[in-house]
Amino acid sequence: MGFVHQVSIGVAIWIAGVSVSCAGEALQEGKISEVSTFSLQTEKSGRISLEEMYWPENASPLKVLKGKAFQLEQENFVEKGAATNKYGDQRGKLFVHPFGWVQAYWAQQGLALYNGLGPYPRSVREALLSAEREARESRRGLWFRFQVLQAADLDARQGVDGFQVVEGRILSVKKSGSRLYLNFGKNWRTDFTASISTENKRRFREMGWNFDALVNTWVRVRGNMRFYNGPFMELNFPEQVEFLDVKSK
């Protein structure tokens, strides 16, 4: 039984319905020689980026991977045109024994979150969000303290910043200058707002977004929050947004 097939079985135990068999798929393999905050240096295959994952307080779990053998499955990333980042670092599903699919393992254990970086294969993203949801519902790992914020409860009086996950209903969509603003409250000067710049609109349109149709849509967004006329989040990639079931609200 091959290395990837073994870790595929391990991952399937805790994330139902996700196939991680790597037979016939684009692979990189080798040994991890060095680790840094968001990437791994390999002995022969260059650098592997894990910048799509967020861990709080710089508590990177990467150090446990140093010296271990790995396989990097890239087929979905090649199809998406995302097998490397802008620096030429490799991207893909990282498999390391005994963790299995490492990114999903971290998400399921509450050690990390998917931060919304794109472009990212839809099936891989959905699997990570599923693993993350399991950790959140169990209050496992970082979810013992970290929480999904409610847009309706956020206003300019609160000092919440840094990486956050926020959910709520988009009340209005406004264009001002070169930007599109998704307003989650009635007062844009104080309430939570997410924004998409002109240069990033193309990414959203390529994913089939109709901005006018977003009004009254329930969403969950993730990214760095700062204060600009109230709590403010920049949306650079469609992957930062999850569309939620309105009926559940």
N, C-alpha and C positions, 0 to 999 in steps of 0.2 A: 504494500500500500504506500503510495507516494506521500511526500511531505505535505503538499497542499491539500490532498484528499483527506488526510488526517485532521488538519486544522479546519477543513470545511465541515466535517462531522461535528467538531467541537463547537463551532459557531452556530450550527443549525440547532443544537440543543437549546440555546437560549434566545435565538431570534428566528422564530418560525417563519417559514416561507421564503427565506433568503437563500438563494443558491450561490455558493462561493466556489464551486468546482472550477478549476483553472485549466482543465484539459483543452488543448488546442487554442488557448488564448495567448495574447501578447504578454510575455513575462520578462522581468528582470530578476536575477537572483545572484546571491553572493553572501558576503559577510559584512556586518556593520562594524566599522572601525572607530568612529567617533560620533558623538552626539552634541547638539547645541539646543537652544531653546525651541526652535521650530523645524529643525531639519536633522538628517542623518547623513554622515559621510560613509560611503561604502569603499571596500578595498578596490573594486574594479569597475563598478557601475556608476561612478560619480555621486552626486548628492541627491537625496530624496527629500522632497518638501512635505511637511505636515502642517503647513500654515493654515489649512482649512479648519484646524481644531483649536478650540479655546480652552485653556485651563486657568483657573483663578489664581491670583497672587503669584504668578510665575511658577506655580508648582508643577513644572513639567515632569511627566512620568517617563521621559525618553531615556533616562540614564540606565534603566533596567534592560534596555535593548543593546547596549554596547557589547560587542564581541559575539553577538548571536547571528546565526544564519537567518536569511530572509528570502522571501519571494514577493515580488511586486507585480500584481496583476493589473494590466493597463488597458485591456480591450475596450471597456466602456469609455475610458478616458480618451483613447485614440479616436473612437467614433465621435466624441464630443469635441475633438480638437483641443483637448486639455491635458494631454499626456506630459507636458512640461509647463512650468510657469515662465514668466517673462525673463527670469534669470537663467533659464535652461535647466533648472532642477527637475527631476523626475516626479510625476504625480501618479497615484494609483492606490489600489487597495493593498495594504501592507500585511503580509502574513509572517508571523514569528511564533515559533513554539515556545511556551505552551499556551499563548494567548489566542491563537487563531487569527482572525481578521482584527488587527490591532485597533484601528480607529473605532470599529463597532464595539469592541471589547471595552475600550475606554468609556464610550458613551453609555453602554449598558451598566457599567460599574459606577457611573457618576463621577468619573475622573476628568471628563472633558465634555465639551459641547461642540457641535458643528456650528461654526461662526457665520455661515452664509456666504463664504467666499465662492465666487464663480469664475468661469463657467464650471459646472459640476454635473456629472451624469445624474439624471433624474432618479433612476432606480437605486443608485448608490446613496444619494441624498435621502431618499425615502427610508431606506434601511437604517441609516444613521439616526434619523428622527424617530423611528420606531424604537430603536434601542434606547435613545435618550428619554423617550416617553416612559419606558419601563422604569428607568432610574428615577425619573421625576415622581411618578406615582408611588414609588416605594420609599421616597425621600432618602435615596441612597447617595453616598458620597457628597459631592458639593451641593446636592439638592437638600441637604439637611439645613443649609443656611440660604442658599441662592433660591430665588423664586421668580416666577413669571409675574411681571407687574401688570396691573390693569390700567389701561390708558385713561379710563374715566376718573381714576383716583390720582392721576399725576397732574401737578400744576407747578407754577413757578416758585412756590414756597418750599418745594422739596429739593433737597440737595442730592439727588440721585444722578450719578454720571458713570462713565466707564462702560464696559460691555454689559448690555442688558437684553432681556427678552421681554417684549411688551405685546399684549393682545388687547384688541378692542374693535369697535366699529368705526369705519371711516365715514364721517358725517358729511364731508365735502371735499372736492378736488378743485384746487385753484391754481392758475398759472400766473406767475409774476416774474416779469423779465425773462430770464433764461431757465427758470426753475419751475418744477411742478411740485405743489404742496398737497400732501394728504393730511387733512385736518381731522383729528380724533375728538375735538371739542368745539364748542361754539365760539370760544374766544381764542383766536390764533395767537394773541399776544401772551397768553398765559398757559394754554392747554398744550397737550402733547401733539407734535407734528412730525411727520416723516417727509423727506424731500428727495426728489430725483432731479439731478442736473441734466441739462440739455445733452451733454456728451454721453450720458449713461442711458438716455431714453431709448436709444437704438437697441440696447440689450433686452429691454423689456418688451419692445415691439416685436423683436425677433421671436419672443416666447409667446406671442399672440395676445399681449395685453391690450385691452381697451380701457384707457384711463377713465373715461366718463362712466363706464360701467362699474367702477370701484365704489361709487357712493352707496352707502348702507351695507357694504360688505364687511363681514367679520374676518379679521386677519390676525396673525401673530407675526411680529417682525423682530429681527435680532440684529444687533450692531452696536457701535459705540454711541453712547448718548452724551450730549453736551447741552448747554443752555443757550438758546438763541430765541428770544421771545417765548420763553417757556421751554420745557423739555423738548429736545430736537434730535432726530436721528437721520443720518444720511443713508440712503439706499443706493448702493452702487451696483448690486446684482439682483436679479429676480429671485435667486436662491435664498435671499434674506427674508423672503415673505412666504408664509404658509397661509393658505386659504382654509378657513375653518367652516364647519357645518353650521349654518345659521340656525337650523332647527334646534341644535343643542344649546342655543343661547336663549 
